[in-house]
């Protein structure tokens, strides 16, 4: 019951931040054809697959939502603080670490679960 409440709160935050992050990533992909942006966009698809898989397991869904929320915040911070193209290589180490870790963990989970 507690995780259901937490997932609802995180879901509201994700709903608010997702369109902003998507706008930054898709805009960067259109203007720069950056492979980093394309890789980061795959996280959205992987999140959707994992969300559907763990829909009934509230604890795992909470952990998934928590990681995704951190990813969204990191992407938004990266693009809001960047003057030029938001290359992943110019990001502060914490932002790079968060984006890279979530990207890899979602990708590995999708592969492991055969989704």
N, C-alpha and C positions, 0 to 999 in steps of 0.2 A: 504494500500500500504506500509506503514511504517513497519508494522509487518511482511509483506512478506519479506522485506529486512532483518529485524532482524532474522527471521527464517532461511533464507539462510545462514547468517553468523554463527548462532549457529549450523546449520546443518553441516557446514564444520568442526567446532570444535568437534562436536559429532562424525563425521566420523573418525576423527583422534584419538580420545581418546577411543572410544568403543572397538576396537580390543585389546588395551593394557589392559583395565580393564577386558575384557572377558578372556584374557590369564591368568591374575593373579588369578581370581576367579576359573576358571576351573582347573588350576594347583593346587590350594589349595584344591579344592574338591577331586581331584584324589589322592593327597598325604596324606591328613589328614581326609578325610570324615567328614569335619566340617559342622554341620547343619547350622551354620551362613553363610557359603559360599553358601549353597543350597538356603537359604532364599534370599540372595542378588542376586542370579542368576534369581530368579523369577521376579525381577524388570525389567529385560530385556524383558521378555514376556509381562508383564503388560504395559510397555512403548509402545511396538508395538501395543497392542490392543487399548490403548488410542490414540496413534498417528493416527491410522486408523479411529477412531471414530471422532476425532477433525480435520481431514484433511482440511475441508473447513472453519473452524473457526480459522483464523490466530492469533487472540489475545489469545485464549485459547491454541492454539498450541505453541505459544511463551512461555507461562507460563509453559507448560508441558516440552518443550525443556530446559528451564532455570533450572527447578528442576532436570531434568535428567543430565544436564551438571554438576550441583553441585554434584550430586551423583557420577558421573564418576570421577570427580576430587578428591572427598573424598576417594573413593575406591583406586585409584592410589596412593594417598598420604599414605594411610594406608599400602599398600603393599610395597611401596618403602622405607618407614622409619622403617619397622619392621625387626628385626633380626630373630626372630623365626616365628612360624605360626602366621598369621595375624588374631588373634582372635579379634572379635569386642569388647570384654571386655577390651583389653589392649589399645584401641585407645584413643587419647585425647578426651576430652568431646565434642569439637566442631565437630570433625569428627564423633563420635558416634551419636551425635544429628542429623547431616545432613543425614547420612545413614539411621538412624532409621525413621526420619520424612518422607523422600522421599519414603522409603519402605512402610510405613503405608499409606501414602496418595495415592499412586498408587494402593495399594491393596483395599483400601476403595472405590476409584473411580471406579475400575473395578467391584466391587460388586454392588455398587449403580447403575451403568449404565447397569448392567446385561450383561457384555461382556464375 
